[in-house]
């Protein structure tokens, strides 16, 4: 039998530190006599009895216990206001941190406007300074020059997706040296084939023979096809 089964007839409360306690009795105006679960030691459960203040417990666990109804209306109101005030203070801290972060971003790009006019159609675009700042840095121009030559996405559509990889002089087709048939290949496949055969791309292109002139697929290595 575990400790919860032993104390199943007792109200379970959780302290603000996350410790489980079981109500023995209530002593007005704000003290609770309870068992405090200390953990399992040597195959037995350690429980200590003690008096604790109602303010040491989470409000939600108190509200569903028999203790809540025994508290005065004043004390109930005090505890509920305390939780609301804690939540408001936590929210204010988060908002303060966000404002500090926003000020930091604004200070990093102080000269970048929040609205830029297209030089072609005169449309006014609302922009994010940090985005424009990174774009200006990448282009290696001043913000003044960028604004002077700015064109909106309609007048100057931006390319989307990954840029096409440059394979240099590698072709995207092979021409059979016997019958001159053209076969389309991706440059990466030509590079991989040349590497597998131990040739340069140039040599592979020069020596290439199509499957009609020199069938190799499906033939096992070292096996010669008998002529009839």
N, C-alpha and C positions, 0 to 999 in steps of 0.2 A: 504494500500500500504506500503510495507516495504522499507528500505533504499536502497536496491539494485535495486528495480524497479524505485525509484526516480532518481537514478544515473546511469541507465542502458546505457546511451549514453556516459558515462565517462570511460576512461581506469582505470581498477582496478590494483593497485600495492600492494604488500605485503612487509612490512618492514622485516628486519632481526630478529625483535622481534615478528613477526607474526601478526602485526596490519594491518588492511585493510585500504587503502587510495584510493581516487579517484582523478584523474588528472584534475585540472582546467586549468593549462597552464604551459609552460616551459620557464624558464628564463636562458639564456646562461650565463656562460658555463655549470653549473652543479646544478642548483636549480629548484625545481618543486613546483609550487603552487598547493595545493591539499586540498580536504576535508578529514578529519580524522574521522572515525566512532568511537564514544566513547561508544556506547551501547544504550540500550533502557531505558528511564526514564519516568515514569508517562504516559504510552501509547504513547509516542512520541520518535523519534530517535534524539540522540544528535550528531551533526556534527560540528566540528571546522575546520576553514580554517587556513592553515599555510604554510610556505615555508620549504621544506626539501631538503637535499642534495641527489643527485642520489645514492651516496654510502651507504645511509641508507636502500636501498631496495635490495631485493633478485634479483640476476642477471637474473634468468629465467623469472620472472614476468616483468622485464624491457624490455627484448628482444622481448616480444610479444606485447608490447605497442607502441604507436606512438612516445613516448619519445626517444626510442632507436635510431631511425633514425636521430634525431636532435642533438645527441651527436657527438662530434668530434671523428675522428678515433683514436686519441691519448688516449682520455678518455675511449673509448670502449676497447681498448687494455689494458689499465691500470686495468680496472675492471675485465676483463677476466683473466689477469695474477694473480690478487689478489685472485680470486677464486681457480685457479690452485695451487697457493702457499699455500693457506689454506688447500686444500685437501692433498697436499704433506706433510704439517706439521702434519696434523691429522694422516696420514698413518705412518709417522715416529714415532709419539708418541705411536701408537699401537704396532709397531715393537719393540720399546724400551722396552715396558712393557712385551712383549712376551719373549724378550731376557733375561730380569731380571728373569722372571719365569723359563726359561730354565736353567739359571745359578744356581738358587736356587735348582732345582731338581738335577743338576749335583753335587753340593756341598753336598747334603744330602747323596748321594751314591758315594763318591769319589773313592773308591777302587774297584768298580765293573766294570769289563771290558765290552766293547761293543760287543765283539766276544768271544764265548766259543766253544771249540772243544769237540766233542763227544768222550768219551773214548772207545767206541766200534767200530764205523765205521769211526772215524776221520773227520766226516763232521763238518764244521765250521758254527755255527749259529750266526746270528746277533741278539742281545738281547737288551731289554730296561732296563736300570739300575734300574729304579723304580720298575718294575715288578719283577725282580730278587731279589731286596732288600726285597720286601714284602714276597716273597716265602721263602727266607733264614730266615727271622724273624719268619715265621710261623713254619718252620721245626726246628728251634732252633739250627742251625749249623752255622759255620763260612763260609764266602764267599770262602775261600781257600779250605775247605773241599767240598763245593758244586761244585766248578769248577773241582776238582780232580775226583769226581764221576759223573760228568754230562753226561747224555745220551739224545740224541735227541728224538724227538717225534716218529720217525720211530723205533728206537731200544727199546724205552720204551714208548709205547702209553699211554697217560693219559686218565683216565676215564672221561667221559663227563656226564652231567646231574646230578640230585640230588642223593645224597647217599641214599641207601635203609634204611628206618627207622627200628630201632631195637625194636622189641616187646617183647624181653626177652624170657620167657618160654611159651608165648601164642602160641598154635599150629595153623596150617593153615588148619586143618580139624577136623571134629567131627565124632566119631564112635558111632553108635546106640548101646545102652546097651542091646537091645533085639535081633536084627537080625545081629548086627555087620557090618551093611552097613556103608561105609566110604563116608562122604559128605564134599566136599571142601568148606572152608570158608576163607575169608580174616581175619587175626588176629584182625583188627580193628572192623570187624562185630561181632566177638566173644566177644570182650570186651564190645561193645555197647549192645549186647543181654544180657549178664550177668548183666550189670548195670540196664537194663530195668526190668529184673526179680528179682532184688535185691539179686543176688547170686555172689559168687566169681567165677572167671574163672575156678578154679579147680572143684567147685561143679557143674557148668554147664556142664563141660566135663564128669563128672561122671554120671550125671542124664540124659544126652542127649538121646532123642528118635526121630527117623526119622519120616517123615510125613506118611510113609506107616504104621508104627507101632502105631503111635499116631497122626492122622491128626488133625491139629489145624487151618489151613488156611481156611478162608471163613466161619468159625463158629462164630456166635455171642456169646458174653460173657453171661454165665448163661443159654444158651439154650442147652438142652440135646438132643442128637440124639436118636429117638425111634428105638428100635430093632424090626424087623419084625418077 
